[in-house]
Amino acid sequence: MSPDSVTRGSVRSADDLNRAIRALWLGPGGHPAVPLDDERRAEYARLCAELQAVERGDVTTAA
């Protein structure tokens, strides 16, 4: 997913995004859910792109 596809104006912090990414990899009982299905893989890519934008400072918080 390209960084340009990340929605500007996100209010999620890097910590929130990291928690969401880790949660995708955990299955029932907190065990790793490997491999990810197509839906979870797409969500992972979207979250990683959003996190990269936050880390670069490309995302601003709405007033």
CHARMM-style PDB file with segment names, atoms N, HN, CA, C and O in Angstrom:
ATOM      1  N   MET     1       0.861  -1.169   0.000  1.00  0.00      PROA
ATOM      2  CA  MET     1       0.000   0.000   0.000  1.00  0.00      PROA
ATOM      3  C   MET     1       0.898   1.219   0.000  1.00  0.00      PROA
ATOM      4  O   MET     1       1.859   1.280   0.767  1.00  0.00      PROA
ATOM      5  N   SER     2       0.602   2.183  -0.842  1.00  0.00      PROA
ATOM      6  HN  SER     2      -0.179   2.133  -1.464  1.00  0.00      PROA
ATOM      7  CA  SER     2       1.445   3.361  -0.910  1.00  0.00      PROA
ATOM      8  C   SER     2       1.128   4.307   0.226  1.00  0.00      PROA
ATOM      9  O   SER     2      -0.010   4.371   0.691  1.00  0.00      PROA
ATOM     10  N   PRO     3       2.153   5.060   0.686  1.00  0.00      PROA
ATOM     11  CA  PRO     3       1.906   6.022   1.760  1.00  0.00      PROA
ATOM     12  C   PRO     3       0.901   7.087   1.364  1.00  0.00      PROA
ATOM     13  O   PRO     3       0.249   7.670   2.230  1.00  0.00      PROA
ATOM     14  N   ASP     4       0.761   7.354   0.067  1.00  0.00      PROA
ATOM     15  HN  ASP     4       1.290   6.880  -0.637  1.00  0.00      PROA
ATOM     16  CA  ASP     4      -0.184   8.361  -0.406  1.00  0.00      PROA
ATOM     17  C   ASP     4      -1.625   7.954  -0.162  1.00  0.00      PROA
ATOM     18  O   ASP     4      -2.519   8.801  -0.160  1.00  0.00      PROA
ATOM     19  N   SER     5      -1.860   6.652   0.046  1.00  0.00      PROA
ATOM     20  HN  SER     5      -1.134   5.964   0.044  1.00  0.00      PROA
ATOM     21  CA  SER     5      -3.229   6.192   0.249  1.00  0.00      PROA
ATOM     22  C   SER     5      -3.665   6.321   1.707  1.00  0.00      PROA
ATOM     23  O   SER     5      -4.820   6.043   2.032  1.00  0.00      PROA
ATOM     24  N   VAL     6      -2.761   6.738   2.585  1.00  0.00      PROA
ATOM     25  HN  VAL     6      -1.823   6.964   2.322  1.00  0.00      PROA
ATOM     26  CA  VAL     6      -3.101   6.922   3.993  1.00  0.00      PROA
ATOM     27  C   VAL     6      -3.920   8.189   4.132  1.00  0.00      PROA
ATOM     28  O   VAL     6      -3.573   9.236   3.585  1.00  0.00      PROA
ATOM     29  N   THR     7      -5.002   8.079   4.864  1.00  0.00      PROA
ATOM     30  HN  THR     7      -5.284   7.229   5.308  1.00  0.00      PROA
ATOM     31  CA  THR     7      -5.881   9.222   5.071  1.00  0.00      PROA
ATOM     32  C   THR     7      -5.208  10.242   5.975  1.00  0.00      PROA
ATOM     33  O   THR     7      -4.738   9.903   7.061  1.00  0.00      PROA
ATOM     34  N   ARG     8      -5.163  11.477   5.532  1.00  0.00      PROA
ATOM     35  HN  ARG     8      -5.545  11.752   4.650  1.00  0.00      PROA
ATOM     36  CA  ARG     8      -4.610  12.554   6.335  1.00  0.00      PROA
ATOM     37  C   ARG     8      -5.589  12.865   7.465  1.00  0.00      PROA
ATOM     38  O   ARG     8      -6.795  12.665   7.319  1.00  0.00      PROA
ATOM     39  N   GLY     9      -5.075  13.348   8.578  1.00  0.00      PROA
ATOM     40  HN  GLY     9      -4.095  13.511   8.696  1.00  0.00      PROA
ATOM     41  CA  GLY     9      -5.933  13.742   9.674  1.00  0.00      PROA
ATOM     42  C   GLY     9      -6.164  12.643  10.698  1.00  0.00      PROA
ATOM     43  O   GLY     9      -7.028  12.779  11.564  1.00  0.00      PROA
ATOM     44  N   SER    10      -5.408  11.559  10.613  1.00  0.00      PROA
ATOM     45  HN  SER    10      -4.706  11.448   9.909  1.00  0.00      PROA
ATOM     46  CA  SER    10      -5.544  10.483  11.590  1.00  0.00      PROA
ATOM     47  C   SER    10      -5.191  11.006  12.975  1.00  0.00      PROA
ATOM     48  O   SER    10      -4.291  11.832  13.120  1.00  0.00      PROA
ATOM     49  N   VAL    11      -5.888  10.532  13.973  1.00  0.00      PROA
ATOM     50  HN  VAL    11      -6.620   9.861  13.854  1.00  0.00      PROA
ATOM     51  CA  VAL    11      -5.594  10.937  15.339  1.00  0.00      PROA
ATOM     52  C   VAL    11      -5.013   9.784  16.146  1.00  0.00      PROA
ATOM     53  O   VAL    11      -4.820   9.921  17.354  1.00  0.00      PROA
ATOM     54  N   ARG    12      -4.730   8.652  15.507  1.00  0.00      PROA
ATOM     55  HN  ARG    12      -4.886   8.542  14.525  1.00  0.00      PROA
ATOM     56  CA  ARG    12      -4.161   7.516  16.222  1.00  0.00      PROA
ATOM     57  C   ARG    12      -2.667   7.735  16.427  1.00  0.00      PROA
ATOM     58  O   ARG    12      -1.960   8.169  15.518  1.00  0.00      PROA
ATOM     59  N   SER    13      -2.205   7.433  17.613  1.00  0.00      PROA
ATOM     60  HN  SER    13      -2.779   7.080  18.352  1.00  0.00      PROA
ATOM     61  CA  SER    13      -0.787   7.565  17.923  1.00  0.00      PROA
ATOM     62  C   SER    13      -0.035   6.337  17.419  1.00  0.00      PROA
ATOM     63  O   SER    13      -0.634   5.320  17.069  1.00  0.00      PROA
ATOM     64  N   ALA    14       1.285   6.456  17.393  1.00  0.00      PROA
ATOM     65  HN  ALA    14       1.772   7.282  17.678  1.00  0.00      PROA
ATOM     66  CA  ALA    14       2.120   5.319  17.020  1.00  0.00      PROA
ATOM     67  C   ALA    14       1.886   4.161  17.984  1.00  0.00      PROA
ATOM     68  O   ALA    14       1.856   3.004  17.567  1.00  0.00      PROA
ATOM     69  N   ASP    15       1.721   4.467  19.273  1.00  0.00      PROA
ATOM     70  HN  ASP    15       1.746   5.407  19.612  1.00  0.00      PROA
ATOM     71  CA  ASP    15       1.450   3.406  20.250  1.00  0.00      PROA
ATOM     72  C   ASP    15       0.143   2.687  19.949  1.00  0.00      PROA
ATOM     73  O   ASP    15       0.080   1.459  20.015  1.00  0.00      PROA
ATOM     74  N   ASP    16      -0.901   3.445  19.618  1.00  0.00      PROA
ATOM     75  HN  ASP    16      -0.849   4.442  19.564  1.00  0.00      PROA
ATOM     76  CA  ASP    16      -2.193   2.839  19.282  1.00  0.00      PROA
ATOM     77  C   ASP    16      -2.067   1.949  18.043  1.00  0.00      PROA
ATOM     78  O   ASP    16      -2.616   0.848  17.997  1.00  0.00      PROA
ATOM     79  N   LEU    17      -1.347   2.436  17.055  1.00  0.00      PROA
ATOM     80  HN  LEU    17      -0.901   3.330  17.091  1.00  0.00      PROA
ATOM     81  CA  LEU    17      -1.176   1.663  15.819  1.00  0.00      PROA
ATOM     82  C   LEU    17      -0.360   0.404  16.079  1.00  0.00      PROA
ATOM     83  O   LEU    17      -0.688  -0.661  15.555  1.00  0.00      PROA
ATOM     84  N   ASN    18       0.691   0.507  16.875  1.00  0.00      PROA
ATOM     85  HN  ASN    18       0.957   1.372  17.301  1.00  0.00      PROA
ATOM     86  CA  ASN    18       1.490  -0.676  17.214  1.00  0.00      PROA
ATOM     87  C   ASN    18       0.647  -1.714  17.942  1.00  0.00      PROA
ATOM     88  O   ASN    18       0.762  -2.909  17.668  1.00  0.00      PROA
ATOM     89  N   ARG    19      -0.196  -1.271  18.866  1.00  0.00      PROA
ATOM     90  HN  ARG    19      -0.290  -0.301  19.090  1.00  0.00      PROA
ATOM     91  CA  ARG    19      -1.086  -2.207  19.580  1.00  0.00      PROA
ATOM     92  C   ARG    19      -2.036  -2.901  18.594  1.00  0.00      PROA
ATOM     93  O   ARG    19      -2.265  -4.106  18.696  1.00  0.00      PROA
ATOM     94  N   ALA    20      -2.585  -2.141  17.646  1.00  0.00      PROA
ATOM     95  HN  ALA    20      -2.400  -1.162  17.564  1.00  0.00      PROA
ATOM     96  CA  ALA    20      -3.501  -2.721  16.659  1.00  0.00      PROA
ATOM     97  C   ALA    20      -2.776  -3.735  15.777  1.00  0.00      PROA
ATOM     98  O   ALA    20      -3.330  -4.784  15.447  1.00  0.00      PROA
ATOM     99  N   ILE    21      -1.547  -3.425  15.401  1.00  0.00      PROA
ATOM    100  HN  ILE    21      -1.097  -2.573  15.669  1.00  0.00      PROA
ATOM    101  CA  ILE    21      -0.758  -4.348  14.576  1.00  0.00      PROA
ATOM    102  C   ILE    21      -0.465  -5.627  15.353  1.00  0.00      PROA
ATOM    103  O   ILE    21      -0.631  -6.726  14.824  1.00  0.00      PROA
ATOM    104  N   ARG    22      -0.035  -5.494  16.593  1.00  0.00      PROA
ATOM    105  HN  ARG    22       0.100  -4.601  17.023  1.00  0.00      PROA
ATOM    106  CA  ARG    22       0.236  -6.694  17.411  1.00  0.00      PROA
ATOM    107  C   ARG    22      -1.026  -7.535  17.586  1.00  0.00      PROA
ATOM    108  O   ARG    22      -0.962  -8.764  17.550  1.00  0.00      PROA
ATOM    109  N   ALA    23      -2.171  -6.880  17.776  1.00  0.00      PROA
ATOM    110  HN  ALA    23      -2.223  -5.882  17.805  1.00  0.00      PROA
ATOM    111  CA  ALA    23      -3.428  -7.604  17.975  1.00  0.00      PROA
ATOM    112  C   ALA    23      -3.796  -8.447  16.750  1.00  0.00      PROA
ATOM    113  O   ALA    23      -4.387  -9.518  16.892  1.00  0.00      PROA
ATOM    114  N   LEU    24      -3.453  -7.974  15.555  1.00  0.00      PROA
ATOM    115  HN  LEU    24      -2.973  -7.104  15.439  1.00  0.00      PROA
ATOM    116  CA  LEU    24      -3.743  -8.755  14.346  1.00  0.00      PROA
ATOM    117  C   LEU    24      -3.011 -10.092  14.349  1.00  0.00      PROA
ATOM    118  O   LEU    24      -3.518 -11.087  13.829  1.00  0.00      PROA
ATOM    119  N   TRP    25      -1.830 -10.109  14.931  1.00  0.00      PROA
ATOM    120  HN  TRP    25      -1.419  -9.301  15.354  1.00  0.00      PROA
ATOM    121  CA  TRP    25      -1.008 -11.309  14.920  1.00  0.00      PROA
ATOM    122  C   TRP    25      -1.360 -12.276  16.034  1.00  0.00      PROA
ATOM    123  O   TRP    25      -0.875 -13.407  16.045  1.00  0.00      PROA
ATOM    124  N   LEU    26      -2.199 -11.850  16.973  1.00  0.00      PROA
ATOM    125  HN  LEU    26      -2.593 -10.931  16.964  1.00  0.00      PROA
ATOM    126  CA  LEU    26      -2.568 -12.733  18.070  1.00  0.00      PROA
ATOM    127  C   LEU    26      -3.903 -13.405  17.802  1.00  0.00      PROA
ATOM    128  O   LEU    26      -4.892 -12.753  17.467  1.00  0.00      PROA
ATOM    129  N   GLY    27      -3.908 -14.676  17.952  1.00  0.00      PROA
ATOM    130  HN  GLY    27      -3.105 -15.205  18.224  1.00  0.00      PROA
ATOM    131  CA  GLY    27      -5.148 -15.422  17.790  1.00  0.00      PROA
ATOM    132  C   GLY    27      -5.761 -15.707  19.148  1.00  0.00      PROA
ATOM    133  O   GLY    27      -5.403 -15.072  20.140  1.00  0.00      PROA
ATOM    134  N   PRO    28      -6.675 -16.650  19.199  1.00  0.00      PROA
ATOM    135  CA  PRO    28      -7.312 -17.016  20.460  1.00  0.00      PROA
ATOM    136  C   PRO    28      -6.276 -17.435  21.497  1.00  0.00      PROA
ATOM    137  O   PRO    28      -5.345 -18.182  21.198  1.00  0.00      PROA
ATOM    138  N   GLY    29      -6.452 -16.947  22.704  1.00  0.00      PROA
ATOM    139  HN  GLY    29      -7.208 -16.340  22.947  1.00  0.00      PROA
ATOM    140  CA  GLY    29      -5.538 -17.299  23.779  1.00  0.00      PROA
ATOM    141  C   GLY    29      -4.205 -16.578  23.716  1.00  0.00      PROA
ATOM    142  O   GLY    29      -3.289 -16.915  24.466  1.00  0.00      PROA
ATOM    143  N   GLY    30      -4.075 -15.589  22.834  1.00  0.00      PROA
ATOM    144  HN  GLY    30      -4.819 -15.315  22.225  1.00  0.00      PROA
ATOM    145  CA  GLY    30      -2.840 -14.826  22.741  1.00  0.00      PROA
ATOM    146  C   GLY    30      -1.733 -15.518  21.970  1.00  0.00      PROA
ATOM    147  O   GLY    30      -0.573 -15.111  22.044  1.00  0.00      PROA
ATOM    148  N   HSD    31      -2.081 -16.560  21.231  1.00  0.00      PROA
ATOM    149  HN  HSD    31      -3.022 -16.890  21.171  1.00  0.00      PROA
ATOM    150  CA  HSD    31      -1.087 -17.268  20.429  1.00  0.00      PROA
ATOM    151  C   HSD    31      -1.003 -16.640  19.048  1.00  0.00      PROA
ATOM    152  O   HSD    31      -2.013 -16.178  18.517  1.00  0.00      PROA
ATOM    153  N   PRO    32       0.191 -16.618  18.459  1.00  0.00      PROA
ATOM    154  CA  PRO    32       0.343 -16.031  17.125  1.00  0.00      PROA
ATOM    155  C   PRO    32      -0.596 -16.681  16.114  1.00  0.00      PROA
ATOM    156  O   PRO    32      -0.737 -17.903  16.066  1.00  0.00      PROA
ATOM    157  N   ALA    33      -1.231 -15.838  15.310  1.00  0.00      PROA
ATOM    158  HN  ALA    33      -1.116 -14.845  15.348  1.00  0.00      PROA
ATOM    159  CA  ALA    33      -2.137 -16.295  14.259  1.00  0.00      PROA
ATOM    160  C   ALA    33      -1.393 -16.227  12.922  1.00  0.00      PROA
ATOM    161  O   ALA    33      -1.527 -15.257  12.176  1.00  0.00      PROA
ATOM    162  N   VAL    34      -0.628 -17.245  12.637  1.00  0.00      PROA
ATOM    163  HN  VAL    34      -0.520 -18.033  13.244  1.00  0.00      PROA
ATOM    164  CA  VAL    34       0.178 -17.265  11.424  1.00  0.00      PROA
ATOM    165  C   VAL    34      -0.281 -18.428  10.583  1.00  0.00      PROA
ATOM    166  O   VAL    34      -0.484 -19.503  11.148  1.00  0.00      PROA
ATOM    167  N   PRO    35      -0.458 -18.313   9.310  1.00  0.00      PROA
ATOM    168  CA  PRO    35      -0.357 -17.086   8.534  1.00  0.00      PROA
ATOM    169  C   PRO    35      -1.640 -16.262   8.640  1.00  0.00      PROA
ATOM    170  O   PRO    35      -2.698 -16.773   9.010  1.00  0.00      PROA
ATOM    171  N   LEU    36      -1.523 -14.992   8.310  1.00  0.00      PROA
ATOM    172  HN  LEU    36      -0.664 -14.577   8.010  1.00  0.00      PROA
ATOM    173  CA  LEU    36      -2.694 -14.117   8.290  1.00  0.00      PROA
ATOM    174  C   LEU    36      -3.552 -14.448   7.082  1.00  0.00      PROA
ATOM    175  O   LEU    36      -3.032 -14.772   6.014  1.00  0.00      PROA
ATOM    176  N   ASP    37      -4.875 -14.368   7.250  1.00  0.00      PROA
ATOM    177  HN  ASP    37      -5.298 -14.105   8.118  1.00  0.00      PROA
ATOM    178  CA  ASP    37      -5.750 -14.547   6.099  1.00  0.00      PROA
ATOM    179  C   ASP    37      -5.710 -13.255   5.272  1.00  0.00      PROA
ATOM    180  O   ASP    37      -5.117 -12.260   5.689  1.00  0.00      PROA
ATOM    181  N   ASP    38      -6.341 -13.283   4.109  1.00  0.00      PROA
ATOM    182  HN  ASP    38      -6.822 -14.091   3.770  1.00  0.00      PROA
ATOM    183  CA  ASP    38      -6.283 -12.137   3.193  1.00  0.00      PROA
ATOM    184  C   ASP    38      -6.811 -10.850   3.821  1.00  0.00      PROA
ATOM    185  O   ASP    38      -6.239  -9.777   3.629  1.00  0.00      PROA
ATOM    186  N   GLU    39      -7.903 -10.965   4.570  1.00  0.00      PROA
ATOM    187  HN  GLU    39      -8.368 -11.837   4.726  1.00  0.00      PROA
ATOM    188  CA  GLU    39      -8.497  -9.778   5.192  1.00  0.00      PROA
ATOM    189  C   GLU    39      -7.557  -9.177   6.238  1.00  0.00      PROA
ATOM    190  O   GLU    39      -7.361  -7.962   6.288  1.00  0.00      PROA
ATOM    191  N   ARG    40      -6.982 -10.039   7.068  1.00  0.00      PROA
ATOM    192  HN  ARG    40      -7.141 -11.025   7.028  1.00  0.00      PROA
ATOM    193  CA  ARG    40      -6.067  -9.554   8.109  1.00  0.00      PROA
ATOM    194  C   ARG    40      -4.770  -9.019   7.491  1.00  0.00      PROA
ATOM    195  O   ARG    40      -4.191  -8.062   8.004  1.00  0.00      PROA
ATOM    196  N   ARG    41      -4.320  -9.622   6.410  1.00  0.00      PROA
ATOM    197  HN  ARG    41      -4.791 -10.400   5.993  1.00  0.00      PROA
ATOM    198  CA  ARG    41      -3.114  -9.147   5.721  1.00  0.00      PROA
ATOM    199  C   ARG    41      -3.344  -7.749   5.157  1.00  0.00      PROA
ATOM    200  O   ARG    41      -2.451  -6.904   5.228  1.00  0.00      PROA
ATOM    201  N   ALA    42      -4.516  -7.492   4.603  1.00  0.00      PROA
ATOM    202  HN  ALA    42      -5.241  -8.178   4.546  1.00  0.00      PROA
ATOM    203  CA  ALA    42      -4.838  -6.168   4.071  1.00  0.00      PROA
ATOM    204  C   ALA    42      -4.903  -5.139   5.196  1.00  0.00      PROA
ATOM    205  O   ALA    42      -4.420  -4.018   5.039  1.00  0.00      PROA
ATOM    206  N   GLU    43      -5.497  -5.512   6.326  1.00  0.00      PROA
ATOM    207  HN  GLU    43      -5.890  -6.423   6.454  1.00  0.00      PROA
ATOM    208  CA  GLU    43      -5.563  -4.616   7.485  1.00  0.00      PROA
ATOM    209  C   GLU    43      -4.158  -4.329   8.006  1.00  0.00      PROA
ATOM    210  O   GLU    43      -3.851  -3.193   8.367  1.00  0.00      PROA
ATOM    211  N   TYR    44      -3.307  -5.349   8.046  1.00  0.00      PROA
ATOM    212  HN  TYR    44      -3.557  -6.271   7.753  1.00  0.00      PROA
ATOM    213  CA  TYR    44      -1.920  -5.176   8.487  1.00  0.00      PROA
ATOM    214  C   TYR    44      -1.190  -4.172   7.592  1.00  0.00      PROA
ATOM    215  O   TYR    44      -0.492  -3.290   8.092  1.00  0.00      PROA
ATOM    216  N   ALA    45      -1.345  -4.302   6.289  1.00  0.00      PROA
ATOM    217  HN  ALA    45      -1.912  -5.019   5.883  1.00  0.00      PROA
ATOM    218  CA  ALA    45      -0.694  -3.381   5.352  1.00  0.00      PROA
ATOM    219  C   ALA    45      -1.195  -1.957   5.559  1.00  0.00      PROA
ATOM    220  O   ALA    45      -0.408  -1.011   5.523  1.00  0.00      PROA
ATOM    221  N   ARG    46      -2.495  -1.799   5.774  1.00  0.00      PROA
ATOM    222  HN  ARG    46      -3.134  -2.567   5.803  1.00  0.00      PROA
ATOM    223  CA  ARG    46      -3.070  -0.468   5.986  1.00  0.00      PROA
ATOM    224  C   ARG    46      -2.533   0.150   7.273  1.00  0.00      PROA
ATOM    225  O   ARG    46      -2.156   1.321   7.291  1.00  0.00      PROA
ATOM    226  N   LEU    47      -2.498  -0.633   8.346  1.00  0.00      PROA
ATOM    227  HN  LEU    47      -2.805  -1.584   8.332  1.00  0.00      PROA
ATOM    228  CA  LEU    47      -1.985  -0.139   9.622  1.00  0.00      PROA
ATOM    229  C   LEU    47      -0.498   0.221   9.531  1.00  0.00      PROA
ATOM    230  O   LEU    47      -0.068   1.234  10.083  1.00  0.00      PROA
ATOM    231  N   CYS    48       0.279  -0.604   8.840  1.00  0.00      PROA
ATOM    232  HN  CYS    48      -0.071  -1.427   8.392  1.00  0.00      PROA
ATOM    233  CA  CYS    48       1.707  -0.307   8.688  1.00  0.00      PROA
ATOM    234  C   CYS    48       1.919   0.982   7.911  1.00  0.00      PROA
ATOM    235  O   CYS    48       2.788   1.780   8.262  1.00  0.00      PROA
ATOM    236  N   ALA    49       1.134   1.195   6.857  1.00  0.00      PROA
ATOM    237  HN  ALA    49       0.428   0.547   6.572  1.00  0.00      PROA
ATOM    238  CA  ALA    49       1.246   2.434   6.083  1.00  0.00      PROA
ATOM    239  C   ALA    49       0.868   3.639   6.937  1.00  0.00      PROA
ATOM    240  O   ALA    49       1.517   4.682   6.862  1.00  0.00      PROA
ATOM    241  N   GLU    50      -0.178   3.498   7.747  1.00  0.00      PROA
ATOM    242  HN  GLU    50      -0.705   2.650   7.807  1.00  0.00      PROA
ATOM    243  CA  GLU    50      -0.592   4.587   8.630  1.00  0.00      PROA
ATOM    244  C   GLU    50       0.490   4.868   9.670  1.00  0.00      PROA
ATOM    245  O   GLU    50       0.781   6.027   9.965  1.00  0.00      PROA
ATOM    246  N   LEU    51       1.086   3.814  10.225  1.00  0.00      PROA
ATOM    247  HN  LEU    51       0.850   2.872   9.985  1.00  0.00      PROA
ATOM    248  CA  LEU    51       2.153   3.981  11.204  1.00  0.00      PROA
ATOM    249  C   LEU    51       3.358   4.679  10.578  1.00  0.00      PROA
ATOM    250  O   LEU    51       3.946   5.568  11.196  1.00  0.00      PROA
ATOM    251  N   GLN    52       3.729   4.291   9.372  1.00  0.00      PROA
ATOM    252  HN  GLN    52       3.251   3.569   8.870  1.00  0.00      PROA
ATOM    253  CA  GLN    52       4.851   4.941   8.695  1.00  0.00      PROA
ATOM    254  C   GLN    52       4.587   6.424   8.496  1.00  0.00      PROA
ATOM    255  O   GLN    52       5.493   7.240   8.664  1.00  0.00      PROA
ATOM    256  N   ALA    53       3.363   6.783   8.143  1.00  0.00      PROA
ATOM    257  HN  ALA    53       2.627   6.120   8.007  1.00  0.00      PROA
ATOM    258  CA  ALA    53       3.012   8.185   7.952  1.00  0.00      PROA
ATOM    259  C   ALA    53       3.127   8.951   9.268  1.00  0.00      PROA
ATOM    260  O   ALA    53       3.614  10.081   9.292  1.00  0.00      PROA
ATOM    261  N   VAL    54       2.677   8.334  10.359  1.00  0.00      PROA
ATOM    262  HN  VAL    54       2.281   7.416  10.339  1.00  0.00      PROA
ATOM    263  CA  VAL    54       2.773   8.974  11.678  1.00  0.00      PROA
ATOM    264  C   VAL    54       4.242   9.169  12.046  1.00  0.00      PROA
ATOM    265  O   VAL    54       4.632  10.234  12.525  1.00  0.00      PROA
ATOM    266  N   GLU    55       5.050   8.141  11.821  1.00  0.00      PROA
ATOM    267  HN  GLU    55       4.734   7.276  11.432  1.00  0.00      PROA
ATOM    268  CA  GLU    55       6.463   8.220  12.183  1.00  0.00      PROA
ATOM    269  C   GLU    55       7.210   9.263  11.355  1.00  0.00      PROA
ATOM    270  O   GLU    55       8.158   9.879  11.843  1.00  0.00      PROA
ATOM    271  N   ARG    56       6.789   9.464  10.104  1.00  0.00      PROA
ATOM    272  HN  ARG    56       6.020   8.963   9.708  1.00  0.00      PROA
ATOM    273  CA  ARG    56       7.407  10.486   9.250  1.00  0.00      PROA
ATOM    274  C   ARG    56       6.906  11.881   9.583  1.00  0.00      PROA
ATOM    275  O   ARG    56       7.511  12.877   9.187  1.00  0.00      PROA
ATOM    276  N   GLY    57       5.803  11.948  10.310  1.00  0.00      PROA
ATOM    277  HN  GLY    57       5.311  11.139  10.631  1.00  0.00      PROA
ATOM    278  CA  GLY    57       5.208  13.241  10.624  1.00  0.00      PROA
ATOM    279  C   GLY    57       4.295  13.748   9.532  1.00  0.00      PROA
ATOM    280  O   GLY    57       3.991  14.940   9.478  1.00  0.00      PROA
ATOM    281  N   ASP    58       3.846  12.842   8.648  1.00  0.00      PROA
ATOM    282  HN  ASP    58       4.092  11.874   8.692  1.00  0.00      PROA
ATOM    283  CA  ASP    58       2.964  13.214   7.542  1.00  0.00      PROA
ATOM    284  C   ASP    58       1.520  13.414   7.983  1.00  0.00      PROA
ATOM    285  O   ASP    58       0.716  13.965   7.232  1.00  0.00      PROA
ATOM    286  N   VAL    59       1.188  12.979   9.171  1.00  0.00      PROA
ATOM    287  HN  VAL    59       1.841  12.531   9.781  1.00  0.00      PROA
ATOM    288  CA  VAL    59      -0.198  13.000   9.646  1.00  0.00      PROA
ATOM    289  C   VAL    59      -0.323  14.098  10.689  1.00  0.00      PROA
ATOM    290  O   VAL    59       0.508  14.227  11.589  1.00  0.00      PROA
ATOM    291  N   THR    60      -1.371  14.877  10.546  1.00  0.00      PROA
ATOM    292  HN  THR    60      -2.045  14.772   9.816  1.00  0.00      PROA
ATOM    293  CA  THR    60      -1.613  15.942  11.515  1.00  0.00      PROA
ATOM    294  C   THR    60      -2.892  15.629  12.279  1.00  0.00      PROA
ATOM    295  O   THR    60      -3.796  14.978  11.754  1.00  0.00      PROA
ATOM    296  N   THR    61      -2.959  16.086  13.490  1.00  0.00      PROA
ATOM    297  HN  THR    61      -2.224  16.614  13.916  1.00  0.00      PROA
ATOM    298  CA  THR    61      -4.139  15.887  14.319  1.00  0.00      PROA
ATOM    299  C   THR    61      -5.162  16.957  13.993  1.00  0.00      PROA
ATOM    300  O   THR    61      -4.822  18.136  13.893  1.00  0.00      PROA
ATOM    301  N   ALA    62      -6.407  16.556  13.826  1.00  0.00      PROA
ATOM    302  HN  ALA    62      -6.683  15.599  13.907  1.00  0.00      PROA
ATOM    303  CA  ALA    62      -7.474  17.498  13.532  1.00  0.00      PROA
ATOM    304  C   ALA    62      -7.664  18.444  14.710  1.00  0.00      PROA
ATOM    305  O   ALA    62      -7.516  18.055  15.869  1.00  0.00      PROA
ATOM    306  N   ALA    63      -7.993  19.689  14.393  1.00  0.00      PROA
ATOM    307  HN  ALA    63      -8.113  20.004  13.451  1.00  0.00      PROA
ATOM    308  CA  ALA    63      -8.190  20.704  15.450  1.00  0.00      PROA
ATOM    309  C   ALA    63      -9.484  20.498  16.180  1.00  0.00      PROA
ATOM    310  OT1 ALA    63      -9.804  21.258  17.094  1.00  0.00      PROA
TER     311      ALA     63
END
